[in-house]
Amino acid sequence: MTAMLGMYDRPETRDANDRLWLSVRTQLGYGPATLDRERDYFEIWTDPDLVFAQTCGMPYRVRLHRQVQLVATPDYGLPDCPAGHYFSVLITHKDNAQASLSTLCTGTFAYNEPMSQSGWAAPIAHLTALGHTPETRLQTDAHYLSARAVAEKSADFASLDALTWEMILRYDSFAKDLHVIGRTNPTPTLPFITGPRQNPTEIRAALSHAIAHMSDADRAVLGLQGLVQIPASAYLAVATPASPEAL
């Protein structure tokens, strides 16, 4: 069996994620003793023995929805956002704070990966609606690295999901060099999933109990406010833009 909470896992949140999983596992009475932090995400998500994980909306709708079961959607209490939804922030270097998106699109857009809702799909849909296309793209493989690329001026702008941005503001000194220039429309946030052999209702109950009994400190670190039920159809209805190679 395997479990993973890698989407918001960084050194400062690792212990809180471990305690959340331990609480879920205690309620379930089964599951791996520790979270999987070694294997490729897709290898974990498609593992037939997956007990519990969090994925991104784009991988879910493009590849995973026929292979996994939805457990629930987390609510991070993000401002000006429906429960269970999130958005991306578009960031640039503070020296470019007055630049327009059309001007920034003539430079380099940093994105974590092409299978990311917040790093690729949402910003490209947002820019396309405004009639813009980034002329040069830089794949960084992580939101954190996209933000750092902008801070170091090796990219002109990037898109990060709102919770990741909050964590960067909290923990990373280079955040002082970054400026938010816009945000995308909200979409359903990163869902919790389980494998085809599990009981999602049972896992949802264990997760709900674990979140309700989190310490105030862990809740502040992870931002978890509770769970909402968003149907698969809502995830599948989100538009998928062209891949980086097709632009």
N, C-alpha and C positions, 0 to 999 in steps of 0.2 A: 504494500500500500504506500501511497505517497501523498504529500500535501505541500502546498507552496503559497507563500504570500510575498511574491517578489516585486509587485508593481510599485509599492511604496516602501521598499526595504533598503535602508542605508544604515551606516554604522550607528547613527543616533536613534533609529527606530527599531533596530534589530531586536532588542530585549522586549520591547512592547509587543512586537509581532510574535515573538516566541511565547510570551505569556498569553496572548489571545488564542493562539493555537492550542496551548496546553489546556486552557479552559474549555475550548470546544471539544478536544479529545476526551477530557474528563467526563463531560456530559454525554458524549457518544458511547464511551466505554470501549472504543477501538480507534485504530488509526496509527500512523507512524509516530515514533517517539519525538522526532524532530522534523522541522521543515526542510524541504529539499532546496538547497541553494547551489547545487552543483550542475545539474543538468540543464540543457537547453529548454527554454520555456515551452516550445511546441511539443517537445518530447514528453514533458510533464503533463501538459494539457490533454494530450491524446493518449496518455497511459491508461489502459483499460482498468487499472487498479487505482486510479485517482480517487481520493476521498474528498479532497477540498482544495480549491485554488481560486485565485482571482485572475481574470483575464481582461483584455481590452475589448471595447465594443467592436472594433474593426475585425480583428481575428475571429471574434465570435460570429459575426454575420457572414464573413467571407469563407471561413473554413471550418469552424468548430461546431456550429449550431446543430449539425446532424450527428455529432459524435459525443456531445456532452449534454448534461442537464443543468438548467438554471436552478440555482438555489435561492438567491435573492440579490437585491441591489443595495449597496451601502448608501447611506445618506451622510454626507460630510458637512451639511449645514452651510454650504457655500452661499455667499451673498448674492442677492438678486437672481436666484436660480431655483427652479422647482426642486422639491425633495427628490433625491435619487438621481439628480442630473448634475452635470458639470460643464465647464467650458474651457477653452484654451485662451491663454494670454499671449499676445504677440509682443515680443520684446526686441529692443534694439539697444545699442550702446548709448549711454547718457549724452555723449557728444553728438548723437544723431536725433536727439529728442524732438527736434522740429521738422525732421524729414517726413515726407508723405510716404504712404505705402507704395505709390507708383514709383517714387524715386528709389525706395529700398529694393523694389523688385528688379531694378537694373543691376543690383549687386548680387550677393550670395545669401541664399536662404539655407540655414542649417536645420536639419530635421533628424530625429532619432532613427526612424526606419520607415519604409513604405507601408508597413502593416500596422501603423499607429493611427488611432482615431484622433488623438489630440495633437500629435506631432506632425502628421501629414494630411489625413483626410479633412479634418475640420478647417485648418488654415487654407488649404488649397480650395476647398469649396467657398470659403469666405472671400478669398482673393479673386477667384473666378467670377463670383457674383458682382464684384466691383470692376471687372474687366482687366484684371492684372494677372500676370504669370511670372513667377520668379525666373530670371534668365539663367542663373547658375544655382545648382543645388549641391549641398554638402551633407552626406550621410555621416552622422556621428556615432550612432548605435546606442545613445542614451540621452534622455532629456538634460541631465546634468552636464553632459559634454556639449550639447547644443548651446546651453546657456553660457558655458565657459568659453566656447568659441566666439560668441558675440562679445563677451567681456574682454577677450583678448584681441578682438578686431580681426579674427580670421574668418568671420562671417558677419554679415550686415544685420540680419534679424533671424528670429527663430520663433517657434510656437511651443508652448509648454502647457500641460494641463494645470488647472488652477491650484490643485493641492500640491503638486510638485513645486510650483512656483512659491507657495507659502513656505514649504520646507527649505527651499533655496534661500529665501529671504531670512529665514530663521537661523540657518546653519552655515551658510557659505559667504565668506568675506567678499568674494567678487560680485555679489549681488548689488553692492553699492555703486557699481559701474553700469548697471542696467536700468532701462526705462521701459515701462509698458506703453505701447502705442495703440493698443486696441484689444478686442476680445471677440471670440466667435460666439455664435448662437449656442445655447445649451443643447446637449444631447444626453441620453441615458448614460450614467457613469459606469465605471468598470465593474462588471458583474462577478459575483461569486458563483462558481460552478462546481459540479461533481461529475464523476464518471458514469458510464451507462449502467454499472452494476449496483449503484448506491441508491439510497432512499433520500431524495432531496428534501422531503418534508421533515424527516428526522434530523437531517443536518441543519436545516433552517432553524429548527427549534433550539438545537444546541448552540448555534451561532448567536441567535437572539438572546439567549440566556447569558452567553459569554460577554456580549457587548453591554448588556444591562448591568453586569456586575464588574465591569472594568473599573480600575482606579481612576480617579480624576486626572492623575498624572499621565497615565497611559492614554486616556481619552484625548487629552490635550496634544499628546505626541502624534497620535494616529488620526485625529480629527473625526473619529467615528461617532456619529450621533444615534444611529439606529439603522433599521432595515426597512425597505419598501419593496413592494412586489410590482415589478415592471414586466409586462409580457414579452416573450421573445419577438413578437411581431413588431414591437416598438423599436427594438434593436435592428431588426432586419429592414425596417423602413428608412433608416438613415442612408443617405446617398453615399456612394463610393466613387471618388474622383479617379481620374487617370493616374496611372503609376508614374513615378519620376521619369522612367524611360520613355513614356508616351507623350510627355509634355513637349 
